[in-house]
């Protein structure tokens, strides 16, 4: 009997430790999300922080014959979303920055665009069925701590979008990022690439005037 009591005691302690560890992990995740939100809210106090959309991206959307519904995940201040709405698309943008979303919505309302911004977690979003195009601009970096989560999001989107829906991804062409992206996209089958285009992105800091040039890749698939 004493042995059983000891075992139960050890089991209860182990359970309590596991519950405490889980609670701490959940708290850490929430704190990280809060820090990221505060960081981007601070950045976005500078309006139009990242400048104009990539010309290559805009050219594709301008020439695409069907101006349907676009979901812009991680839309920030609406750099892409606003431009696409001006082209005639109906755009929904999701981002965790209230500052960025408010800036985008104000422009959309002033110009009477078909543009709606929502504050939210892109990883929790799951209503993909009403969209013809999903845009992910500079959303994937595949850093060690985020790689599994980002690959999971790609697989989730591909699994849940409709047949014929497009996924448009712009990603830094550095290291094995493009290879990782392509492997995640083709986890079930090889999908048709409508576009696989290299281009250069030049960012100029408005305060210092310093310019940086980064190689990028635009990959567009059709499910």
PEKA-V374034 format. One record per residue. N is the residue number from 1. PHI is phi in whole degrees, 0 to 359 (NA if undefined). NEAR is the number of other C-alpha atoms within 8 Angstrom. D_CENTER is the distance of its C-alpha to the mean C-alpha in Angstrom with 2 decimals. Layout:
N,PHI,NEAR,D_CENTER
N,PHI,NEAR,D_CENTER
This chain:
1,NA,4,56.41
2,297,5,55.65
3,299,6,53.51
4,294,7,51.52
5,298,8,51.00
6,297,8,49.78
7,300,8,47.35
8,297,8,46.04
9,297,8,45.74
10,296,8,43.78
11,296,8,41.51
12,296,8,40.94
13,296,8,40.18
14,298,8,37.69
15,297,8,35.99
16,297,8,35.90
17,294,8,34.44
18,295,8,31.70
19,295,8,30.88
20,295,8,30.89
21,297,8,28.60
22,298,8,26.10
23,299,8,26.38
24,295,8,25.83
25,297,8,22.69
26,297,8,21.27
27,296,8,22.39
28,298,8,20.80
29,297,8,17.34
30,298,8,17.87
31,295,8,19.21
32,297,8,16.32
33,298,8,13.89
34,296,8,16.59
35,296,8,16.98
36,296,8,13.37
37,297,10,13.68
38,297,9,17.09
39,301,8,16.11
40,288,9,13.66
41,302,12,16.18
42,292,7,18.76
43,302,8,17.07
44,284,12,16.48
45,296,7,20.20
46,274,6,20.51
47,294,7,19.75
48,52,9,17.99
49,305,8,17.16
50,264,6,15.54
51,77,7,18.08
52,279,6,18.10
53,296,9,15.65
54,297,7,16.47
55,303,6,19.71
56,297,7,18.98
57,292,9,15.94
58,294,11,18.12
59,298,8,21.04
60,299,8,19.47
61,293,9,18.50
62,294,7,21.89
63,271,6,23.77
64,293,7,22.06
65,288,4,24.80
66,253,4,23.06
67,268,9,21.34
68,265,9,19.71
69,266,12,16.91
70,245,13,13.37
71,252,12,10.23
72,256,14,7.70
73,271,13,4.41
74,74,12,4.07
75,286,13,7.42
76,61,10,9.43
77,275,13,13.00
78,92,12,12.53
79,308,13,13.51
80,278,9,12.46
81,301,13,12.82
82,296,12,16.31
83,298,10,17.45
84,290,13,16.65
85,296,13,18.38
86,294,8,21.26
87,278,9,21.56
88,111,8,22.18
89,282,12,19.00
90,264,12,18.23
91,241,14,14.72
92,245,13,12.83
93,247,16,10.08
94,240,17,8.37
95,203,17,8.03
96,271,10,10.18
97,265,12,12.40
98,298,9,15.47
99,298,10,16.80
100,298,13,14.07
101,296,17,14.09
102,297,9,17.89
103,297,11,18.20
104,295,12,16.31
105,296,11,18.32
106,297,8,21.48
107,295,9,21.20
108,300,13,20.47
109,291,9,23.48
110,296,7,25.71
111,264,6,25.17
112,55,6,25.22
113,272,9,22.09
114,276,10,20.54
115,217,14,17.48
116,229,9,16.26
117,252,12,13.87
118,230,9,13.30
119,279,10,12.74
120,185,9,11.07
121,268,9,9.16
122,297,10,6.17
123,283,5,8.03
124,266,6,11.13
125,292,7,10.51
126,216,5,12.97
127,256,5,14.57
128,270,9,13.61
129,293,7,17.27
130,270,6,17.83
131,250,12,15.48
132,265,11,16.66
133,221,12,13.57
134,245,13,9.85
135,252,11,8.07
136,227,12,5.17
137,260,11,6.83
138,59,9,7.27
139,271,9,4.15
140,248,6,6.99
141,239,10,10.26
142,57,11,12.05
143,295,6,14.17
144,307,6,16.74
145,285,6,15.70
146,248,9,12.06
147,302,10,12.88
148,297,9,14.00
149,295,7,11.17
150,291,10,8.58
151,296,10,11.37
152,299,8,11.95
153,293,9,8.70
154,301,10,9.59
155,296,11,13.08
156,297,8,12.48
157,297,9,10.98
158,299,9,13.85
159,290,6,16.31
160,257,9,15.75
161,286,11,15.41
162,283,9,18.82
163,298,6,20.98
164,95,7,20.69
165,288,12,17.08
166,258,11,15.14
167,242,11,11.80
168,248,13,11.12
169,237,11,9.43
170,247,12,10.39
171,215,14,10.88
172,298,12,13.66
173,268,12,16.77
174,230,8,18.07
175,58,5,19.76
176,254,7,18.68
177,298,12,14.93
178,293,12,15.59
179,299,7,18.03
180,297,9,15.76
181,299,9,13.16
182,297,8,16.18
183,295,8,17.68
184,292,10,14.77
185,298,12,14.75
186,265,9,18.53
187,293,8,18.98
188,256,5,21.15
189,202,5,22.45
190,279,7,22.18
191,265,9,20.23
192,294,7,21.45
193,267,9,19.81
194,283,8,20.44
195,218,8,19.33
196,216,9,19.06
197,236,7,19.62
198,271,9,19.96
199,204,9,19.91
200,249,8,20.24
201,248,9,18.20
202,250,8,20.57
203,250,9,19.60
204,244,8,22.58
205,289,8,22.96
206,294,6,24.73
207,278,4,26.93
208,267,5,28.14
209,79,7,27.77
210,289,7,26.48
211,247,8,24.58
212,232,7,22.35
213,243,8,21.67
214,231,9,19.00
215,286,11,18.99
216,232,13,16.00
217,225,13,15.64
218,251,14,14.50
219,239,12,14.62
220,235,12,15.04
221,240,12,16.32
222,242,12,18.25
223,285,11,18.67
